[in-house]
Amino acid sequence: MFIDGDVTVGIRRWDHGKGADGKIHIGIYASRSPDQLTVAFAANEVASGLEIISRLVAADERLQGLFDLYGTEITYLNDYGMGAAALAHVSDDGSLTWVEGLRPAR
């Protein structure tokens, strides 16, 4: 499922196939290519994505139940057209741990 707002958020559960871990994976998609990102811009996009998730949970508490049951993994992603690649992993407090070599210089 993809939800559009200030940023695009994707939610899916990896329950089969290669790499399936049973968790619900939440992707927050960067609106700029990696070479045009700044740390501040990325932090803003992630905050917007987390706000979308919060609004969804507030609208239907069953979603939080699924998150609690299966666990979640949140990733900031670059959609390059034929797929998506992780730019950073998002912690529970919204901070970013950048994939090695992908942290913006500014």
N, CA, C and O atoms as CSV, one atom per row, in Angstrom:
chain,resi,resn,atom,element,x,y,z
A,1,MET,N,N,0.842,-1.157,0.000
A,1,MET,CA,C,0.000,0.000,0.000
A,1,MET,C,C,0.896,1.232,0.000
A,1,MET,O,O,1.879,1.293,0.739
A,2,PHE,N,N,0.554,2.212,-0.831
A,2,PHE,CA,C,1.273,3.477,-0.857
A,2,PHE,C,C,0.321,4.584,-0.452
A,2,PHE,O,O,-0.831,4.611,-0.884
A,3,ILE,N,N,0.802,5.496,0.379
A,3,ILE,CA,C,0.014,6.623,0.837
A,3,ILE,C,C,0.760,7.878,0.436
A,3,ILE,O,O,1.933,8.044,0.770
A,4,ASP,N,N,0.082,8.764,-0.278
A,4,ASP,CA,C,0.698,10.021,-0.681
A,4,ASP,C,C,0.252,11.134,0.251
A,4,ASP,O,O,-0.921,11.223,0.614
A,5,GLY,N,N,1.179,11.963,0.625
A,5,GLY,CA,C,0.947,13.151,1.435
A,5,GLY,C,C,2.053,14.112,1.063
A,5,GLY,O,O,2.350,14.299,-0.117
A,6,ASP,N,N,2.668,14.727,2.069
A,6,ASP,CA,C,3.830,15.569,1.791
A,6,ASP,C,C,4.959,14.737,1.191
A,6,ASP,O,O,5.776,15.239,0.418
A,7,VAL,N,N,4.992,13.463,1.556
A,7,VAL,CA,C,5.919,12.480,0.986
A,7,VAL,C,C,5.119,11.208,0.719
A,7,VAL,O,O,3.996,11.058,1.199
A,8,THR,N,N,5.699,10.310,-0.038
A,8,THR,CA,C,5.045,9.019,-0.275
A,8,THR,C,C,5.559,8.015,0.746
A,8,THR,O,O,6.760,7.905,0.994
A,9,VAL,N,N,4.610,7.285,1.332
A,9,VAL,CA,C,4.931,6.259,2.321
A,9,VAL,C,C,4.392,4.937,1.801
A,9,VAL,O,O,3.249,4.863,1.348
A,10,GLY,N,N,5.200,3.908,1.864
A,10,GLY,CA,C,4.769,2.566,1.475
A,10,GLY,C,C,4.764,1.659,2.692
A,10,GLY,O,O,5.673,1.711,3.521
A,11,ILE,N,N,3.736,0.827,2.796
A,11,ILE,CA,C,3.639,-0.117,3.910
A,11,ILE,C,C,3.416,-1.499,3.323
A,11,ILE,O,O,2.501,-1.703,2.526
A,12,ARG,N,N,4.258,-2.451,3.722
A,12,ARG,CA,C,4.059,-3.835,3.285
A,12,ARG,C,C,4.678,-4.775,4.310
A,12,ARG,O,O,5.637,-4.433,5.001
A,13,ARG,N,N,4.107,-5.954,4.386
A,13,ARG,CA,C,4.649,-6.971,5.288
A,13,ARG,C,C,5.421,-7.981,4.463
A,13,ARG,O,O,4.902,-8.538,3.496
A,14,TRP,N,N,6.658,-8.210,4.850
A,14,TRP,CA,C,7.495,-9.192,4.164
A,14,TRP,C,C,7.253,-10.540,4.820
A,14,TRP,O,O,7.893,-10.885,5.814
A,15,ASP,N,N,6.316,-11.304,4.253
A,15,ASP,CA,C,5.951,-12.578,4.878
A,15,ASP,C,C,6.266,-13.794,4.018
A,15,ASP,O,O,6.009,-14.922,4.440
A,16,HIS,N,N,6.815,-13.597,2.828
A,16,HIS,CA,C,7.209,-14.730,1.993
A,16,HIS,C,C,8.295,-14.290,1.016
A,16,HIS,O,O,8.489,-13.097,0.785
A,17,GLY,N,N,8.989,-15.249,0.455
A,17,GLY,CA,C,10.032,-14.952,-0.515
A,17,GLY,C,C,11.379,-14.707,0.147
A,17,GLY,O,O,11.517,-14.750,1.370
A,18,LYS,N,N,12.357,-14.452,-0.694
A,18,LYS,CA,C,13.722,-14.237,-0.221
A,18,LYS,C,C,13.773,-13.007,0.695
A,18,LYS,O,O,13.259,-11.942,0.352
A,19,GLY,N,N,14.385,-13.168,1.832
A,19,GLY,CA,C,14.530,-12.055,2.768
A,19,GLY,C,C,13.322,-11.798,3.644
A,19,GLY,O,O,13.309,-10.836,4.412
A,20,ALA,N,N,12.299,-12.646,3.543
A,20,ALA,CA,C,11.092,-12.446,4.348
A,20,ALA,C,C,11.430,-12.552,5.828
A,20,ALA,O,O,12.014,-13.539,6.275
A,21,ASP,N,N,11.057,-11.528,6.578
A,21,ASP,CA,C,11.315,-11.543,8.018
A,21,ASP,C,C,10.033,-11.429,8.834
A,21,ASP,O,O,10.077,-11.434,10.065
A,22,GLY,N,N,8.892,-11.326,8.157
A,22,GLY,CA,C,7.610,-11.245,8.837
A,22,GLY,C,C,7.265,-9.863,9.352
A,22,GLY,O,O,6.135,-9.636,9.784
A,23,LYS,N,N,8.208,-8.935,9.318
A,23,LYS,CA,C,7.957,-7.585,9.824
A,23,LYS,C,C,7.164,-6.755,8.816
A,23,LYS,O,O,7.089,-7.078,7.630
A,24,ILE,N,N,6.580,-5.684,9.327
A,24,ILE,CA,C,5.943,-4.695,8.468
A,24,ILE,C,C,7.008,-3.653,8.142
A,24,ILE,O,O,7.566,-3.014,9.034
A,25,HIS,N,N,7.276,-3.496,6.861
A,25,HIS,CA,C,8.287,-2.550,6.407
A,25,HIS,C,C,7.603,-1.278,5.930
A,25,HIS,O,O,6.706,-1.306,5.087
A,26,ILE,N,N,8.051,-0.170,6.489
A,26,ILE,CA,C,7.520,1.140,6.138
A,26,ILE,C,C,8.623,1.876,5.394
A,26,ILE,O,O,9.718,2.073,5.919
A,27,GLY,N,N,8.325,2.277,4.175
A,27,GLY,CA,C,9.284,3.026,3.377
A,27,GLY,C,C,8.832,4.465,3.242
A,27,GLY,O,O,7.693,4.728,2.858
A,28,ILE,N,N,9.708,5.387,3.550
A,28,ILE,CA,C,9.463,6.810,3.324
A,28,ILE,C,C,10.344,7.182,2.141
A,28,ILE,O,O,11.569,7.083,2.209
A,29,TYR,N,N,9.706,7.613,1.055
A,29,TYR,CA,C,10.420,7.810,-0.207
A,29,TYR,C,C,10.923,9.244,-0.362
A,29,TYR,O,O,10.159,10.201,-0.232
A,30,ALA,N,N,12.209,9.374,-0.640
A,30,ALA,CA,C,12.820,10.683,-0.878
A,30,ALA,C,C,12.233,11.288,-2.147
A,30,ALA,O,O,12.012,10.588,-3.136
A,31,SER,N,N,11.985,12.585,-2.109
A,31,SER,CA,C,11.445,13.260,-3.291
A,31,SER,C,C,12.552,13.827,-4.179
A,31,SER,O,O,12.278,14.362,-5.253
A,32,ARG,N,N,13.785,13.710,-3.733
A,32,ARG,CA,C,14.939,14.167,-4.512
A,32,ARG,C,C,15.910,13.008,-4.692
A,32,ARG,O,O,15.905,12.048,-3.922
A,33,SER,N,N,16.733,13.115,-5.712
A,33,SER,CA,C,17.770,12.100,-5.905
A,33,SER,C,C,18.825,12.263,-4.809
A,33,SER,O,O,18.985,13.353,-4.259
A,34,PRO,N,N,19.538,11.193,-4.494
A,34,PRO,CA,C,20.506,11.248,-3.390
A,34,PRO,C,C,21.521,12.387,-3.495
A,34,PRO,O,O,21.910,12.954,-2.475
A,35,ASP,N,N,21.954,12.728,-4.701
A,35,ASP,CA,C,22.951,13.791,-4.853
A,35,ASP,C,C,22.383,15.180,-4.592
A,35,ASP,O,O,23.142,16.144,-4.496
A,36,GLN,N,N,21.061,15.301,-4.476
A,36,GLN,CA,C,20.424,16.590,-4.206
A,36,GLN,C,C,19.880,16.692,-2.781
A,36,GLN,O,O,19.263,17.697,-2.429
A,37,LEU,N,N,20.098,15.675,-1.966
A,37,LEU,CA,C,19.603,15.680,-0.591
A,37,LEU,C,C,20.552,16.431,0.333
A,37,LEU,O,O,21.765,16.459,0.122
A,38,THR,N,N,19.969,17.036,1.359
A,38,THR,CA,C,20.737,17.536,2.492
A,38,THR,C,C,20.243,16.775,3.720
A,38,THR,O,O,19.161,16.187,3.703
A,39,VAL,N,N,21.033,16.792,4.768
A,39,VAL,CA,C,20.634,16.110,5.998
A,39,VAL,C,C,19.330,16.709,6.520
A,39,VAL,O,O,18.434,15.974,6.936
A,40,ALA,N,N,19.219,18.041,6.501
A,40,ALA,CA,C,18.010,18.708,7.011
A,40,ALA,C,C,16.788,18.369,6.161
A,40,ALA,O,O,15.709,18.121,6.699
A,41,PHE,N,N,16.950,18.356,4.848
A,41,PHE,CA,C,15.829,18.031,3.961
A,41,PHE,C,C,15.353,16.605,4.216
A,41,PHE,O,O,14.150,16.355,4.301
A,42,ALA,N,N,16.288,15.677,4.336
A,42,ALA,CA,C,15.935,14.280,4.604
A,42,ALA,C,C,15.214,14.155,5.942
A,42,ALA,O,O,14.217,13.441,6.043
A,43,ALA,N,N,15.708,14.841,6.964
A,43,ALA,CA,C,15.065,14.792,8.285
A,43,ALA,C,C,13.632,15.308,8.206
A,43,ALA,O,O,12.740,14.756,8.850
A,44,ASN,N,N,13.403,16.361,7.424
A,44,ASN,CA,C,12.044,16.898,7.240
A,44,ASN,C,C,11.142,15.890,6.551
A,44,ASN,O,O,9.992,15.703,6.949
A,45,GLU,N,N,11.662,15.241,5.516
A,45,GLU,CA,C,10.847,14.249,4.813
A,45,GLU,C,C,10.504,13.071,5.716
A,45,GLU,O,O,9.375,12.581,5.698
A,46,VAL,N,N,11.461,12.622,6.494
A,46,VAL,CA,C,11.202,11.507,7.409
A,46,VAL,C,C,10.167,11.920,8.450
A,46,VAL,O,O,9.263,11.144,8.760
A,47,ALA,N,N,10.286,13.124,8.990
A,47,ALA,CA,C,9.297,13.606,9.967
A,47,ALA,C,C,7.907,13.652,9.341
A,47,ALA,O,O,6.926,13.286,9.989
A,48,SER,N,N,7.811,14.098,8.088
A,48,SER,CA,C,6.516,14.121,7.389
A,48,SER,C,C,5.968,12.712,7.212
A,48,SER,O,O,4.773,12.480,7.397
A,49,GLY,N,N,6.832,11.774,6.856
A,49,GLY,CA,C,6.402,10.384,6.696
A,49,GLY,C,C,5.921,9.780,7.996
A,49,GLY,O,O,4.916,9.070,8.023
A,50,LEU,N,N,6.639,10.062,9.084
A,50,LEU,CA,C,6.226,9.546,10.391
A,50,LEU,C,C,4.898,10.159,10.824
A,50,LEU,O,O,4.096,9.500,11.484
A,51,GLU,N,N,4.664,11.416,10.455
A,51,GLU,CA,C,3.381,12.060,10.769
A,51,GLU,C,C,2.240,11.382,10.012
A,51,GLU,O,O,1.155,11.200,10.566
A,52,ILE,N,N,2.470,11.013,8.768
A,52,ILE,CA,C,1.449,10.284,8.001
A,52,ILE,C,C,1.121,8.971,8.706
A,52,ILE,O,O,-0.051,8.623,8.850
A,53,ILE,N,N,2.137,8.248,9.143
A,53,ILE,CA,C,1.913,6.984,9.857
A,53,ILE,C,C,1.133,7.236,11.144
A,53,ILE,O,O,0.221,6.477,11.472
A,54,SER,N,N,1.480,8.286,11.871
A,54,SER,CA,C,0.755,8.615,13.109
A,54,SER,C,C,-0.712,8.896,12.835
A,54,SER,O,O,-1.580,8.476,13.600
A,55,ARG,N,N,-0.995,9.604,11.749
A,55,ARG,CA,C,-2.396,9.893,11.399
A,55,ARG,C,C,-3.141,8.618,11.032
A,55,ARG,O,O,-4.313,8.465,11.377
A,56,LEU,N,N,-2.476,7.704,10.337
A,56,LEU,CA,C,-3.113,6.427,9.998
A,56,LEU,C,C,-3.434,5.621,11.251
A,56,LEU,O,O,-4.516,5.045,11.362
A,57,VAL,N,N,-2.503,5.580,12.185
A,57,VAL,CA,C,-2.721,4.847,13.437
A,57,VAL,C,C,-3.854,5.489,14.231
A,57,VAL,O,O,-4.674,4.789,14.825
A,58,ALA,N,N,-3.900,6.824,14.243
A,58,ALA,CA,C,-4.974,7.520,14.960
A,58,ALA,C,C,-6.332,7.240,14.327
A,58,ALA,O,O,-7.345,7.184,15.024
A,59,ALA,N,N,-6.354,7.062,13.006
A,59,ALA,CA,C,-7.615,6.801,12.301
A,59,ALA,C,C,-8.126,5.389,12.551
A,59,ALA,O,O,-9.335,5.157,12.536
A,60,ASP,N,N,-7.219,4.444,12.780
A,60,ASP,CA,C,-7.636,3.058,13.026
A,60,ASP,C,C,-6.584,2.376,13.894
A,60,ASP,O,O,-5.507,2.015,13.419
A,61,GLU,N,N,-6.908,2.207,15.161
A,61,GLU,CA,C,-5.945,1.663,16.122
A,61,GLU,C,C,-5.523,0.231,15.817
A,61,GLU,O,O,-4.527,-0.246,16.361
A,62,ARG,N,N,-6.262,-0.460,14.958
A,62,ARG,CA,C,-5.867,-1.824,14.598
A,62,ARG,C,C,-4.511,-1.849,13.901
A,62,ARG,O,O,-3.776,-2.832,13.987
A,63,LEU,N,N,-4.190,-0.763,13.213
A,63,LEU,CA,C,-2.889,-0.689,12.547
A,63,LEU,C,C,-1.761,-0.761,13.574
A,63,LEU,O,O,-0.772,-1.462,13.359
A,64,GLN,N,N,-1.901,-0.044,14.684
A,64,GLN,CA,C,-0.885,-0.117,15.736
A,64,GLN,C,C,-0.789,-1.537,16.281
A,64,GLN,O,O,0.301,-2.004,16.613
A,65,GLY,N,N,-1.920,-2.221,16.373
A,65,GLY,CA,C,-1.910,-3.615,16.820
A,65,GLY,C,C,-1.094,-4.498,15.896
A,65,GLY,O,O,-0.363,-5.376,16.355
A,66,LEU,N,N,-1.214,-4.271,14.593
A,66,LEU,CA,C,-0.410,-5.034,13.628
A,66,LEU,C,C,1.073,-4.694,13.757
A,66,LEU,O,O,1.929,-5.576,13.689
A,67,PHE,N,N,1.367,-3.408,13.945
A,67,PHE,CA,C,2.764,-3.001,14.144
A,67,PHE,C,C,3.347,-3.694,15.367
A,67,PHE,O,O,4.479,-4.178,15.336
A,68,ASP,N,N,2.564,-3.739,16.448
A,68,ASP,CA,C,3.032,-4.374,17.685
A,68,ASP,C,C,3.195,-5.882,17.512
A,68,ASP,O,O,4.147,-6.472,18.023
A,69,LEU,N,N,2.269,-6.498,16.796
A,69,LEU,CA,C,2.290,-7.947,16.607
A,69,LEU,C,C,3.478,-8.403,15.758
A,69,LEU,O,O,4.172,-9.356,16.113
A,70,TYR,N,N,3.704,-7.727,14.650
A,70,TYR,CA,C,4.722,-8.178,13.693
A,70,TYR,C,C,6.053,-7.429,13.785
A,70,TYR,O,O,7.072,-7.917,13.297
A,71,GLY,N,N,6.050,-6.266,14.399
A,71,GLY,CA,C,7.248,-5.432,14.430
A,71,GLY,C,C,7.361,-4.614,13.154
A,71,GLY,O,O,6.786,-4.973,12.126
A,72,THR,N,N,8.086,-3.537,13.219
A,72,THR,CA,C,8.240,-2.668,12.053
A,72,THR,C,C,9.712,-2.363,11.799
A,72,THR,O,O,10.559,-2.432,12.689
A,73,GLU,N,N,9.962,-2.031,10.570
A,73,GLU,CA,C,11.268,-1.521,10.170
A,73,GLU,C,C,10.988,-0.352,9.238
A,73,GLU,O,O,10.280,-0.501,8.242
A,74,ILE,N,N,11.541,0.809,9.561
A,74,ILE,CA,C,11.288,2.015,8.777
A,74,ILE,C,C,12.574,2.400,8.055
A,74,ILE,O,O,13.649,2.449,8.652
A,75,THR,N,N,12.441,2.670,6.761
A,75,THR,CA,C,13.603,2.984,5.930
A,75,THR,C,C,13.302,4.202,5.066
A,75,THR,O,O,12.197,4.342,4.542
A,76,TYR,N,N,14.284,5.078,4.921
A,76,TYR,CA,C,14.221,6.205,4.000
A,76,TYR,C,C,14.794,5.700,2.682
A,76,TYR,O,O,15.925,5.215,2.639
A,77,LEU,N,N,14.015,5.811,1.607
A,77,LEU,CA,C,14.342,5.144,0.348
A,77,LEU,C,C,14.497,6.107,-0.820
A,77,LEU,O,O,13.901,7.184,-0.846
A,78,ASN,N,N,15.303,5.699,-1.776
A,78,ASN,CA,C,15.405,6.364,-3.068
A,78,ASN,C,C,14.700,5.485,-4.092
A,78,ASN,O,O,15.120,4.356,-4.345
A,79,ASP,N,N,13.627,6.005,-4.679
A,79,ASP,CA,C,12.928,5.291,-5.751
A,79,ASP,C,C,13.603,5.687,-7.059
A,79,ASP,O,O,13.482,6.827,-7.509
A,80,TYR,N,N,14.310,4.746,-7.660
A,80,TYR,CA,C,15.061,5.064,-8.875
A,80,TYR,C,C,14.337,4.639,-10.144
A,80,TYR,O,O,14.938,4.613,-11.218
A,81,GLY,N,N,13.066,4.310,-10.039
A,81,GLY,CA,C,12.262,3.998,-11.209
A,81,GLY,C,C,12.005,2.525,-11.420
A,81,GLY,O,O,10.877,2.133,-11.720
A,82,MET,N,N,13.021,1.701,-11.270
A,82,MET,CA,C,12.870,0.255,-11.450
A,82,MET,C,C,12.845,-0.473,-10.108
A,82,MET,O,O,12.794,-1.702,-10.062
A,83,GLY,N,N,12.879,0.276,-9.044
A,83,GLY,CA,C,12.906,-0.277,-7.695
A,83,GLY,C,C,13.279,0.820,-6.723
A,83,GLY,O,O,13.227,2.003,-7.059
A,84,ALA,N,N,13.652,0.433,-5.527
A,84,ALA,CA,C,14.033,1.409,-4.510
A,84,ALA,C,C,15.246,0.889,-3.753
A,84,ALA,O,O,15.409,-0.315,-3.557
A,85,ALA,N,N,16.088,1.816,-3.335
A,85,ALA,CA,C,17.283,1.469,-2.568
A,85,ALA,C,C,17.278,2.244,-1.260
A,85,ALA,O,O,16.887,3.411,-1.220
A,86,ALA,N,N,17.715,1.591,-0.196
A,86,ALA,CA,C,17.768,2.232,1.117
A,86,ALA,C,C,18.817,3.336,1.127
A,86,ALA,O,O,19.945,3.152,0.668
A,87,LEU,N,N,18.419,4.483,1.660
A,87,LEU,CA,C,19.348,5.583,1.914
A,87,LEU,C,C,19.741,5.604,3.386
A,87,LEU,O,O,20.901,5.824,3.734
A,88,ALA,N,N,18.738,5.369,4.253
A,88,ALA,CA,C,18.978,5.415,5.698
A,88,ALA,C,C,17.925,4.592,6.420
A,88,ALA,O,O,16.809,4.416,5.932
A,89,HIS,N,N,18.294,4.099,7.573
A,89,HIS,CA,C,17.356,3.400,8.445
A,89,HIS,C,C,16.862,4.413,9.468
A,89,HIS,O,O,17.629,5.247,9.949
A,90,VAL,N,N,15.576,4.336,9.797
A,90,VAL,CA,C,14.943,5.301,10.689
A,90,VAL,C,C,14.713,4.639,12.045
A,90,VAL,O,O,14.093,3.579,12.129
A,91,SER,N,N,15.216,5.271,13.103
A,91,SER,CA,C,15.032,4.726,14.451
A,91,SER,C,C,13.667,5.145,14.997
A,91,SER,O,O,12.958,5.940,14.379
A,92,ASP,N,N,13.313,4.609,16.146
A,92,ASP,CA,C,12.022,4.914,16.763
A,92,ASP,C,C,11.845,6.401,17.046
A,92,ASP,O,O,10.720,6.900,17.038
A,93,ASP,N,N,12.943,7.114,17.297
A,93,ASP,CA,C,12.838,8.547,17.581
A,93,ASP,C,C,12.927,9.403,16.315
A,93,ASP,O,O,12.933,10.631,16.398
A,94,GLY,N,N,12.995,8.763,15.152
A,94,GLY,CA,C,13.032,9.484,13.885
A,94,GLY,C,C,14.423,9.832,13.393
A,94,GLY,O,O,14.566,10.415,12.318
A,95,SER,N,N,15.451,9.489,14.153
A,95,SER,CA,C,16.806,9.793,13.692
A,95,SER,C,C,17.218,8.812,12.591
A,95,SER,O,O,16.720,7.690,12.506
A,96,LEU,N,N,18.136,9.277,11.762
A,96,LEU,CA,C,18.564,8.502,10.597
A,96,LEU,C,C,19.949,7.912,10.801
A,96,LEU,O,O,20.862,8.578,11.290
A,97,THR,N,N,20.086,6.656,10.419
A,97,THR,CA,C,21.392,6.009,10.325
A,97,THR,C,C,21.608,5.743,8.845
A,97,THR,O,O,20.987,4.854,8.261
A,98,TRP,N,N,22.489,6.517,8.254
A,98,TRP,CA,C,22.694,6.465,6.809
A,98,TRP,C,C,23.415,5.190,6.396
A,98,TRP,O,O,24.291,4.689,7.101
A,99,VAL,N,N,23.022,4.682,5.235
A,99,VAL,CA,C,23.745,3.571,4.628
A,99,VAL,C,C,25.144,4.094,4.308
A,99,VAL,O,O,25.301,5.223,3.843
A,100,GLU,N,N,26.147,3.275,4.557
A,100,GLU,CA,C,27.532,3.701,4.375
A,100,GLU,C,C,27.749,4.311,2.994
A,100,GLU,O,O,27.402,3.721,1.971
A,101,GLY,N,N,28.329,5.500,2.992
A,101,GLY,CA,C,28.642,6.196,1.753
A,101,GLY,C,C,27.509,7.024,1.180
A,101,GLY,O,O,27.692,7.675,0.151
A,102,LEU,N,N,26.338,7.020,1.816
A,102,LEU,CA,C,25.194,7.743,1.254
A,102,LEU,C,C,24.774,8.972,2.055
A,102,LEU,O,O,23.853,9.678,1.646
A,103,ARG,N,N,25.428,9.247,3.187
A,103,ARG,CA,C,25.057,10.421,3.975
A,103,ARG,C,C,25.388,11.673,3.174
A,103,ARG,O,O,26.502,11.812,2.671
A,104,PRO,N,N,24.411,12.600,3.052
A,104,PRO,CA,C,24.687,13.838,2.318
A,104,PRO,C,C,25.833,14.621,2.957
A,104,PRO,O,O,26.021,14.597,4.173
A,105,ALA,N,N,26.583,15.305,2.121
A,105,ALA,CA,C,27.732,16.073,2.598
A,105,ALA,C,C,27.301,17.319,3.368
A,105,ALA,O,O,28.060,17.857,4.174
A,106,ARG,N,N,26.087,17.765,3.114
A,106,ARG,CA,C,25.617,18.990,3.794
A,106,ARG,C,C,24.299,18.775,4.471
A,106,ARG,O,O,23.763,19.697,5.086
